[in-house]
Amino acid sequence: MPREIHVVVPGGATVLRFTETVRIGRSESNGIVISDGVVSKEHLELRPLGDEWEAIDLGSTNGTYIDGKAITRVAVGGSRTLQLGEGGPEVHLTVPGAAARDGTVKLPPKDVVDRLFSEQEPANMSAQTQLLRIAVKERRTTETRTFTKRVRQYRVAVGLLVAVSAGAAATAVWQARRAEALRASAGAVFSTIKSLDLDLRRLEAKTGPDKSIQERRARLERQYDDLLKTLGIYNSRTPPDVQLIYRTVHRLGESEATVPRDFVDEVRKYIARWKAEDIRPYLARASQKDMGPVIAGIMRQHNLPREFFYLALQESGLNPRAIGPLTRFGVPKGMWQFIPPTAEMYGLKLGPLQGERTYDPADDRHNVAKASNAAAKYLEDLYTTDAQASGLLVMASYNMGETRLLKLIRAMPESPSDRNFWTLLSKHRKQIPNETYDYVFRVLSAAVIGSNPRLFGYDMDPVFGVPADSVGVVAAR
């Protein structure tokens, strides 16, 4: 039978004991649940290994550290202190009876007693000492009258431990609430900016630019940037790929301050899928004849995110001659896979072979410039009305069909703060086809890779020519 492992988690007043494999993470399905934003859903696994145990990082977002060094797998013999993410919560592990770590110094009995029962916590306290001090606290309620005098001697020390624990817990709660309030404020400011964008679009279509709204928007942008800096969303502790995800989502009309952690983890999974499939040929095609910058320019002419370019990558692999399967609305054709009714609605001329699954040079859907302009007009209509400036909802509408998805979108409150993709998923996931779910994440993850291919191992320039390394609302636009 394997040795028992003892675990102490942040704020824990008891020692947790295990003899079988146990997982640590945010999810309620774990044996040890730590509700901290730095901790992944399934962060770490403790597994018996002969007379010892081993700790295994489960591909967590923020990593596992010992003495400031990242680890993926480490043996636990004696005592170890693991940190879940840089600056994250610490977990203290002890395997009683196992060999102590190199460098352990044997203390005289008197010093051992002092370290266990002194009023002040000793310097350089090991995880083993912490476990023993907690054990003393656990046993104080079961001490017999024989030890009454000793209990009185240690009462001050116990009081100090309780006070320190309460103070640390109060500080952690305050910091968590402060961060939550800052994120809520940032999300509210961002939603106001999106509302102003929609107002500007409507006014410009009727009367031209409105200077007062533009000035108010600029002030809100500066306020939002200050909130991002205070939150530290783009500081050195945030992994580079996560920063790219935040910036890409931002340009698509969502606040990085309110992006759910599970959403980031899902984007990372889809990035890994693209790498397994090898996205390189598509990125190379985007560079031919400056296709990426040209189409991005068309999107910007319509005040749309340049990342909508990647819809064409997902629809057709950027192939202007692409022919889709026959549908009840006709044959979709071209890079943007327009069906005949939508193509005509946005000014494209259909060719004589429109009903056949063959390339037709007389069909405007095969013309990159004309089809891209039509796509921009169509996307703009979705972007400025029902999708409430949410690029991710626009992507979902483009794939699922506006009629089907708009019924779900219109059931949501008509405001930018309430109409976003993760709210749609949380309320209507069962009604969203897996194809549409997959579509949105593939487009988004491709956009993240294309913004800085070298970060993901591809020796290629960014699709739009400029790395996405700027921070804030103004830069992200």
C-alpha positions as CSV (number, residue, x, y, z in Angstrom):
1,M,0.0,0.0,0.0
2,P,1.5,3.4,-0.9
3,R,2.5,5.9,1.7
4,E,-0.1,8.5,2.7
5,I,0.4,12.0,1.4
6,H,-0.5,15.0,3.5
7,V,-1.8,18.2,1.8
8,V,-2.3,21.7,3.1
9,V,-4.1,24.2,0.9
10,P,-4.3,28.0,1.2
11,G,-6.6,28.9,4.1
12,G,-6.9,25.3,5.2
13,A,-7.1,24.6,8.9
14,T,-6.7,20.8,8.5
15,V,-4.4,18.4,6.9
16,L,-5.9,16.5,4.0
17,R,-4.7,12.9,3.7
18,F,-4.7,10.7,0.6
19,T,-3.5,7.2,-0.4
20,E,-4.8,7.3,-4.0
21,T,-4.4,9.6,-6.9
22,V,-6.0,13.0,-6.4
23,R,-6.4,16.0,-8.7
24,I,-6.2,19.7,-7.7
25,G,-8.0,22.5,-9.7
26,R,-10.8,25.0,-9.9
27,S,-13.4,22.5,-11.1
28,E,-15.7,20.9,-8.6
29,S,-14.9,17.5,-10.0
30,N,-11.4,17.6,-8.4
31,G,-10.5,15.9,-5.1
32,I,-9.1,19.2,-3.9
33,V,-10.8,22.4,-5.2
34,I,-9.0,25.7,-5.1
35,S,-11.2,28.6,-6.3
36,D,-8.5,31.0,-7.5
37,G,-8.4,32.7,-10.9
38,V,-4.7,31.6,-11.4
39,V,-5.6,27.9,-11.0
40,S,-6.8,26.0,-14.1
41,K,-9.9,23.8,-14.0
42,E,-7.7,20.7,-13.8
43,H,-4.3,22.0,-12.7
44,L,-2.3,19.3,-10.9
45,E,-2.4,15.6,-10.2
46,L,-0.8,13.8,-7.2
47,R,-0.1,10.2,-8.0
48,P,1.5,7.5,-5.7
49,L,4.9,6.2,-7.0
50,G,6.3,3.4,-5.0
51,D,7.2,4.7,-1.5
52,E,7.0,8.2,-2.8
53,W,4.5,10.4,-4.7
54,E,4.8,12.5,-7.8
55,A,3.2,15.8,-8.7
56,I,2.2,16.2,-12.4
57,D,1.2,19.5,-14.0
58,L,-1.9,18.8,-16.2
59,G,-1.0,21.3,-18.9
60,S,-2.3,24.2,-16.8
61,T,-2.6,27.7,-18.2
62,N,-0.3,29.4,-15.7
63,G,2.0,26.5,-14.8
64,T,3.3,24.9,-11.6
65,Y,6.4,26.2,-9.8
66,I,8.9,25.1,-7.1
67,D,11.2,27.9,-5.9
68,G,10.2,30.0,-8.8
69,K,11.0,27.3,-11.5
70,A,8.3,25.8,-13.7
71,I,7.9,22.0,-13.4
72,T,5.9,19.5,-15.3
73,R,6.6,16.5,-13.1
74,V,8.4,16.2,-9.8
75,A,8.8,13.5,-7.1
76,V,7.5,14.2,-3.6
77,G,9.6,12.5,-1.0
78,G,9.6,14.2,2.4
79,S,8.1,17.7,1.9
80,R,7.5,20.0,-1.1
81,T,5.8,23.3,-1.5
82,L,4.2,23.9,-5.0
83,Q,2.9,27.2,-6.3
84,L,0.0,27.0,-8.8
85,G,0.9,29.8,-11.2
86,E,3.4,32.6,-10.7
87,G,2.2,34.4,-7.6
88,G,-0.6,31.9,-7.2
89,P,-1.7,29.9,-4.2
90,E,0.8,27.5,-2.5
91,V,0.1,23.8,-1.8
92,H,2.2,22.1,0.9
93,L,2.9,18.4,0.4
94,T,4.4,15.9,2.9
95,V,4.9,12.2,2.6
96,P,5.5,11.0,6.2
97,G,8.3,8.6,6.6
98,A,9.7,9.3,3.2
99,A,13.3,10.4,2.7
100,A,13.8,14.1,3.5
101,R,15.0,16.5,0.8
102,D,18.8,17.1,0.5
103,G,19.8,20.0,2.7
104,T,17.5,19.1,5.6
105,V,19.2,20.0,8.9
106,K,18.5,18.0,12.1
107,L,17.7,20.4,15.0
108,P,18.2,19.7,18.7
109,P,14.9,18.8,20.5
110,K,14.6,22.2,22.2
111,D,14.8,24.0,18.9
112,V,12.2,21.6,17.4
113,V,9.8,22.5,20.2
114,D,10.5,26.2,19.7
115,R,9.8,26.0,16.0
116,L,6.5,24.1,16.6
117,F,5.2,26.1,19.5
118,S,6.8,29.6,19.4
119,E,4.5,32.6,19.2
120,Q,6.1,33.8,16.0
121,E,6.4,31.7,12.9
122,P,10.1,30.7,12.3
123,A,12.0,31.9,9.3
124,N,12.5,29.6,6.4
125,M,9.7,27.3,7.7
126,S,9.4,24.1,5.7
127,A,6.2,22.5,4.6
128,Q,6.7,19.7,7.2
129,T,6.9,22.3,10.0
130,Q,3.8,24.0,8.8
131,L,2.0,20.7,8.8
132,L,3.1,19.9,12.3
133,R,2.1,23.4,13.6
134,I,-1.4,22.9,12.1
135,A,-1.6,19.4,13.7
136,V,-0.9,21.1,17.1
137,K,-3.9,23.4,16.5
138,E,-6.1,20.4,15.5
139,R,-5.2,18.5,18.6
140,R,-5.7,21.3,21.1
141,T,-9.5,20.5,21.4
142,T,-8.8,16.9,22.4
143,E,-6.0,17.5,24.9
144,T,-6.8,16.0,28.4
145,R,-6.5,17.8,31.7
146,T,-3.1,16.4,32.1
147,F,-1.9,18.9,29.5
148,T,-4.0,21.9,30.7
149,K,-0.9,23.8,31.9
150,R,0.8,23.3,28.5
151,V,-2.3,24.4,26.6
152,R,-2.3,27.7,28.6
153,Q,1.4,28.3,27.7
154,Y,0.6,27.9,24.0
155,R,-2.7,29.9,24.0
156,V,-0.9,33.1,22.8
157,A,0.7,31.2,19.9
158,V,-2.6,29.7,18.8
159,G,-4.2,33.1,19.0
160,L,-1.5,34.6,16.8
161,L,-1.9,31.8,14.2
162,V,-5.7,32.4,14.1
163,A,-5.2,36.2,13.8
164,V,-2.6,35.8,11.0
165,S,-4.9,33.4,9.1
166,A,-7.9,35.6,9.5
167,G,-5.9,38.6,8.3
168,A,-4.5,36.8,5.3
169,A,-8.0,35.5,4.4
170,A,-9.4,39.0,4.7
171,T,-6.7,40.5,2.5
172,A,-7.2,37.8,-0.1
173,V,-11.0,38.4,-0.1
174,W,-10.5,42.1,-0.4
175,Q,-8.1,41.7,-3.3
176,A,-10.4,39.3,-5.1
177,R,-13.4,41.6,-4.7
178,R,-11.3,44.6,-5.8
179,A,-10.2,42.8,-9.0
180,E,-13.8,41.7,-9.6
181,A,-15.0,45.3,-9.2
182,L,-12.3,46.6,-11.6
183,R,-13.2,44.0,-14.2
184,A,-16.8,44.9,-13.9
185,S,-16.0,48.6,-14.3
186,A,-13.8,47.8,-17.3
187,G,-16.5,45.8,-18.9
188,A,-19.1,48.6,-18.4
189,V,-16.7,51.2,-19.9
190,F,-16.1,48.9,-22.9
191,S,-19.8,48.3,-23.4
192,T,-20.4,52.1,-23.4
193,I,-17.7,52.5,-26.0
194,K,-19.4,49.9,-28.2
195,S,-22.7,51.7,-27.7
196,L,-21.1,54.9,-28.8
197,D,-19.6,53.1,-31.9
198,L,-23.1,52.0,-32.9
199,D,-24.4,55.5,-32.4
200,L,-21.6,56.9,-34.5
201,R,-22.3,54.5,-37.3
202,R,-26.0,55.4,-37.3
203,L,-25.3,59.2,-37.1
204,E,-22.6,59.1,-39.8
205,A,-25.0,57.3,-42.1
206,K,-27.5,60.1,-41.7
207,T,-25.7,63.4,-40.8
208,G,-22.0,62.7,-40.8
209,P,-19.5,62.5,-37.9
210,D,-20.5,63.8,-34.5
211,K,-17.5,65.5,-32.8
212,S,-19.0,65.4,-29.3
213,I,-19.6,61.6,-29.4
214,Q,-16.0,61.1,-30.8
215,E,-14.6,63.2,-27.9
216,R,-16.5,61.2,-25.3
217,R,-15.4,58.0,-26.9
218,A,-11.7,59.1,-26.7
219,R,-12.1,59.9,-23.0
220,L,-13.6,56.5,-22.3
221,E,-10.8,54.8,-24.2
222,R,-8.3,56.4,-22.0
223,Q,-10.2,55.4,-18.9
224,Y,-10.5,51.8,-20.2
225,D,-6.7,51.7,-20.9
226,D,-6.1,52.8,-17.3
227,L,-8.3,50.0,-15.9
228,L,-6.4,47.4,-18.0
229,K,-3.1,48.6,-16.6
230,T,-4.4,48.5,-13.1
231,L,-5.7,44.9,-13.6
232,G,-2.3,43.9,-15.1
233,I,-4.0,42.0,-17.9
234,Y,-1.1,42.7,-20.3
235,N,1.8,42.5,-17.8
236,S,4.7,40.0,-17.9
237,R,2.8,37.4,-15.9
238,T,0.3,36.9,-18.7
239,P,1.6,34.4,-21.2
240,P,2.3,35.8,-24.7
241,D,-0.3,33.6,-26.4
242,V,-3.0,34.6,-23.9
243,Q,-2.2,38.3,-24.6
244,L,-2.7,37.6,-28.3
245,I,-6.0,36.0,-27.6
246,Y,-7.1,39.0,-25.5
247,R,-6.1,41.5,-28.2
248,T,-7.8,39.5,-30.9
249,V,-11.0,39.2,-28.9
250,H,-10.8,42.9,-28.2
251,R,-10.6,43.8,-31.8
252,L,-13.6,41.7,-32.4
253,G,-15.6,43.8,-30.0
254,E,-15.3,42.0,-26.7
255,S,-13.6,43.2,-23.5
256,E,-10.6,41.3,-22.4
257,A,-11.4,42.2,-18.8
258,T,-14.5,40.0,-18.9
259,V,-13.3,37.0,-21.0
260,P,-14.0,33.8,-19.1
261,R,-10.9,31.7,-18.4
262,D,-12.6,28.6,-19.8
263,F,-13.0,30.5,-23.1
264,V,-9.2,31.2,-23.2
265,D,-8.5,27.5,-22.5
266,E,-10.8,26.6,-25.4
267,V,-9.1,28.9,-27.8
268,R,-5.8,27.4,-26.9
269,K,-7.2,23.9,-27.7
270,Y,-8.2,25.1,-31.2
271,I,-4.8,26.7,-31.7
272,A,-3.3,23.3,-31.0
273,R,-5.7,21.7,-33.5
274,W,-4.6,24.2,-36.3
275,K,-1.0,23.4,-35.5
276,A,-1.7,19.6,-35.8
277,E,-3.4,20.2,-39.2
278,D,-0.7,22.6,-40.3
279,I,-2.2,26.0,-41.0
280,R,1.0,27.1,-42.9
281,P,-0.4,26.6,-46.5
282,Y,-3.4,28.9,-45.7
283,L,-1.1,31.6,-44.2
284,A,1.1,31.4,-47.2
285,R,-1.9,31.8,-49.5
286,A,-3.0,34.9,-47.5
287,S,0.4,36.5,-48.3
288,Q,0.0,35.9,-52.1
289,K,-0.8,39.2,-53.9
290,D,-1.2,40.8,-50.4
291,M,-4.5,39.0,-50.1
292,G,-4.6,39.5,-46.3
293,P,-3.8,43.2,-46.2
294,V,-6.1,43.9,-49.2
295,I,-9.2,42.2,-47.7
296,A,-8.3,43.7,-44.2
297,G,-8.3,47.1,-45.9
298,I,-11.8,46.5,-47.3
299,M,-13.0,45.5,-43.9
300,R,-11.6,48.7,-42.3
301,Q,-13.3,50.8,-45.0
302,H,-16.5,49.5,-43.5
303,N,-15.3,50.0,-39.9
304,L,-15.1,46.3,-39.3
305,P,-12.5,44.2,-37.6
306,R,-9.8,43.0,-40.0
307,E,-10.1,39.6,-38.4
308,F,-13.2,38.9,-40.4
309,F,-10.7,38.0,-43.2
310,Y,-10.4,34.7,-41.5
311,L,-14.0,33.9,-42.2
312,A,-12.9,33.4,-45.8
313,L,-10.1,31.1,-44.6
314,Q,-12.6,28.9,-42.8
315,E,-15.2,29.0,-45.6
316,S,-13.0,28.2,-48.5
317,G,-9.4,28.0,-47.5
318,L,-9.0,31.4,-49.3
319,N,-9.8,29.8,-52.6
320,P,-11.6,32.2,-55.0
321,R,-12.8,29.2,-57.1
322,A,-14.3,27.2,-54.3
323,I,-17.6,25.5,-54.9
324,G,-19.7,24.4,-52.0
325,P,-22.3,21.6,-51.8
326,L,-25.8,22.1,-53.2
327,T,-28.2,23.6,-50.7
328,R,-31.9,24.4,-50.9
329,F,-30.9,28.0,-51.6
330,G,-28.6,27.1,-54.5
331,V,-24.9,26.4,-54.9
332,P,-22.5,28.5,-52.7
333,K,-19.5,29.8,-54.6
334,G,-16.3,31.8,-54.2
335,M,-14.0,32.6,-51.3
336,W,-16.9,33.8,-49.1
337,Q,-19.3,30.9,-50.2
338,F,-22.2,33.2,-51.0
339,I,-25.5,31.5,-51.8
340,P,-27.3,33.1,-54.8
341,P,-30.0,35.1,-52.8
342,T,-27.5,36.7,-50.5
343,A,-25.1,37.4,-53.3
344,E,-27.7,39.3,-55.3
345,M,-28.9,41.1,-52.2
346,Y,-25.5,42.6,-51.8
347,G,-24.9,43.6,-55.4
348,L,-23.1,40.6,-56.9
349,K,-23.9,39.5,-60.4
350,L,-24.5,35.7,-60.8
351,G,-23.1,33.9,-63.8
352,P,-24.9,31.6,-66.2
353,L,-23.6,28.5,-64.4
354,Q,-25.0,29.6,-61.0
355,G,-27.0,26.4,-60.6
356,E,-24.1,24.1,-61.4
357,R,-21.2,23.0,-59.2
358,T,-18.5,24.4,-61.5
359,Y,-16.3,27.4,-61.7
360,D,-18.0,30.3,-63.6
361,P,-15.7,33.2,-64.5
362,A,-18.7,35.4,-65.2
363,D,-20.0,35.0,-61.6
364,D,-18.9,37.9,-59.3
365,R,-18.7,35.5,-56.4
366,H,-15.4,34.3,-57.8
367,N,-14.0,37.9,-58.0
368,V,-12.0,38.5,-54.8
369,A,-12.5,42.3,-54.6
370,K,-16.2,42.3,-55.5
371,A,-17.1,39.4,-53.3
372,S,-15.0,40.8,-50.4
373,N,-16.8,44.1,-50.6
374,A,-20.2,42.4,-50.7
375,A,-19.1,40.3,-47.7
376,A,-18.1,43.5,-45.8
377,K,-21.5,45.0,-46.5
378,Y,-23.3,41.9,-45.2
379,L,-21.1,41.6,-42.1
380,E,-21.6,45.3,-41.4
381,D,-25.4,44.9,-41.4
382,L,-25.0,42.0,-38.9
383,Y,-22.4,44.0,-36.9
384,T,-24.4,47.2,-36.4
385,T,-27.8,45.7,-35.6
386,D,-28.6,42.4,-33.9
387,A,-25.1,41.4,-33.1
388,Q,-24.5,44.7,-31.2
389,A,-20.9,45.1,-32.4
390,S,-19.9,41.6,-31.2
391,G,-17.6,40.1,-33.9
392,L,-18.0,36.6,-32.4
393,L,-21.8,36.7,-32.8
394,V,-21.3,37.9,-36.3
395,M,-19.1,34.9,-37.0
396,A,-21.8,32.6,-35.6
397,S,-24.5,34.3,-37.6
398,Y,-22.4,33.9,-40.8
399,N,-22.2,30.2,-40.3
400,M,-25.4,29.2,-38.7
401,G,-27.6,31.5,-40.8
402,E,-28.9,34.8,-39.6
403,T,-32.5,33.7,-39.4
404,R,-31.9,30.8,-37.0
405,L,-29.3,32.5,-34.8
406,L,-30.9,35.9,-34.7
407,K,-33.9,34.3,-32.9
408,L,-31.6,33.4,-30.1
409,I,-29.7,36.8,-30.2
410,R,-33.0,38.8,-30.2
411,A,-34.1,36.9,-27.1
412,M,-31.1,38.5,-25.3
413,P,-31.3,42.1,-23.9
414,E,-30.5,44.7,-26.7
415,S,-27.3,46.1,-25.3
416,P,-23.6,45.4,-26.1
417,S,-22.9,44.4,-22.5
418,D,-25.5,41.6,-22.7
419,R,-25.0,40.5,-26.3
420,N,-21.8,38.6,-26.5
421,F,-20.7,35.1,-27.5
422,W,-20.1,33.6,-24.0
423,T,-23.5,34.9,-22.8
424,L,-25.0,33.2,-25.8
425,L,-23.2,29.9,-25.0
426,S,-24.2,30.0,-21.3
427,K,-27.9,30.5,-22.1
428,H,-28.4,28.7,-25.5
429,R,-25.6,26.2,-25.9
430,K,-28.0,23.3,-26.6
431,Q,-29.6,25.3,-29.5
432,I,-26.2,26.1,-31.1
433,P,-25.0,23.4,-33.5
434,N,-21.6,21.9,-32.8
435,E,-20.6,23.0,-36.3
436,T,-21.2,26.6,-35.4
437,Y,-19.4,26.3,-32.1
438,D,-16.4,24.7,-33.9
439,Y,-16.6,27.4,-36.7
440,V,-16.3,30.3,-34.3
441,F,-13.4,28.9,-32.4
442,R,-11.5,27.8,-35.6
443,V,-11.9,31.3,-37.1
444,L,-10.8,33.0,-33.8
445,S,-7.8,30.7,-33.2
446,A,-6.7,31.1,-36.9
447,A,-6.8,34.9,-36.4
448,V,-4.7,34.6,-33.2
449,I,-2.0,32.5,-35.0
450,G,-2.0,34.8,-38.1
451,S,-1.4,37.9,-35.9
452,N,2.1,36.5,-34.9
453,P,2.9,33.2,-36.6
454,R,6.4,33.0,-35.2
455,L,5.1,32.8,-31.7
456,F,3.5,29.5,-32.7
457,G,6.6,28.1,-34.5
458,Y,5.9,29.3,-38.1
459,D,8.8,31.2,-39.8
460,M,6.3,33.6,-41.5
461,D,5.4,37.3,-41.2
462,P,2.0,38.3,-39.7
463,V,-0.8,38.0,-42.3
464,F,-1.6,41.7,-42.1
465,G,2.0,42.8,-42.1
466,V,2.2,44.2,-38.5
467,P,2.5,42.1,-35.4
468,A,-0.4,42.4,-33.0
469,D,1.7,43.6,-30.0
470,S,-0.1,46.8,-29.0
471,V,-2.2,47.3,-25.9
472,G,-5.5,49.0,-25.2
473,V,-8.6,50.2,-27.0
474,V,-7.1,52.7,-29.3
475,A,-4.3,50.4,-30.4
476,A,-6.5,47.4,-30.8
477,R,-8.8,49.1,-33.3
